[in-house]
């Protein structure tokens, strides 16, 4: 009796996992991301780091993508570093 109960639980769990994968949305290159971090270097200088970025599929059939991001690293002693990147991808 005990082994059949484990078998039924295994079938039920497998069904749940498979049904979740079947109902998943198709893959998309469109996303937005961001974050913030507190950075400390070896000399105990404190800094704050912030970034934001994302991607947009301009033509999903041809796989033409536009990706951009911006980040900022700001040290306490007024040293500030900025980075901006824009990238266009065409998958052939």
C-alpha positions in Angstrom: 0.0 0.0 0.0 2.8 2.4 0.9 4.6 2.0 -2.5 1.5 2.7 -4.5 0.9 5.9 -2.5 4.5 7.1 -3.3 3.8 6.2 -7.0 0.6 8.3 -7.0 2.4 11.2 -5.4 5.2 10.9 -8.0 2.7 10.9 -10.9 0.9 13.9 -9.4 4.1 15.9 -8.9 5.2 15.0 -12.4 1.9 16.2 -13.8 2.1 19.5 -12.0 5.7 20.1 -13.3 4.8 19.2 -16.9 1.6 21.3 -16.9 3.6 24.3 -15.7 6.1 24.0 -18.5 3.3 23.6 -21.0 1.6 26.8 -19.9 4.8 28.9 -19.8 4.9 32.0 -22.0 7.2 32.0 -25.1 10.7 33.4 -24.7 11.0 37.2 -25.1 14.0 39.5 -25.5 12.1 42.4 -24.0 13.2 43.1 -20.4 14.1 45.8 -17.9 16.5 45.4 -15.1 18.0 47.6 -12.4 19.9 47.5 -9.1 21.8 49.3 -6.4 24.8 48.1 -4.4 26.9 49.4 -1.6 30.6 49.0 -2.5 33.6 49.1 -0.2 37.2 48.8 -1.5 40.3 47.6 0.2 41.1 51.1 1.6 37.6 51.2 3.3 36.4 53.9 0.9 32.6 53.6 0.6 30.7 54.0 -2.7 27.3 53.5 -4.1 26.6 51.8 -7.4 23.4 52.0 -9.4 22.5 50.6 -12.8 19.5 50.3 -15.1 19.2 48.6 -18.4 17.0 46.7 -20.7 16.4 45.1 -24.1 13.8 45.6 -26.8 13.1 43.2 -29.7 12.6 45.6 -32.7 11.8 42.7 -35.0 11.5 39.3 -33.2 11.2 37.3 -36.5 14.5 38.7 -37.8 16.0 38.8 -34.3 16.9 42.5 -34.4 17.5 43.6 -30.8 18.3 46.9 -29.1 20.0 46.7 -25.7 21.0 49.7 -23.5 22.3 50.2 -20.0 23.5 53.0 -17.8 25.5 52.8 -14.5 26.9 55.2 -11.9 29.6 54.6 -9.3 29.8 57.4 -6.8 32.6 57.4 -4.1 32.4 59.4 -0.9 35.3 61.6 -1.8 33.5 63.1 -4.8 34.9 60.7 -7.5 32.0 59.7 -9.8 32.2 57.2 -12.7 29.4 56.9 -15.3 29.0 54.3 -18.1 26.4 54.2 -20.8 26.2 51.5 -23.5 23.9 51.0 -26.4 24.1 47.9 -28.5 22.2 46.7 -31.5 22.2 43.0 -32.3 21.3 41.3 -35.5 21.3 37.5 -35.4 22.1 36.0 -38.8 
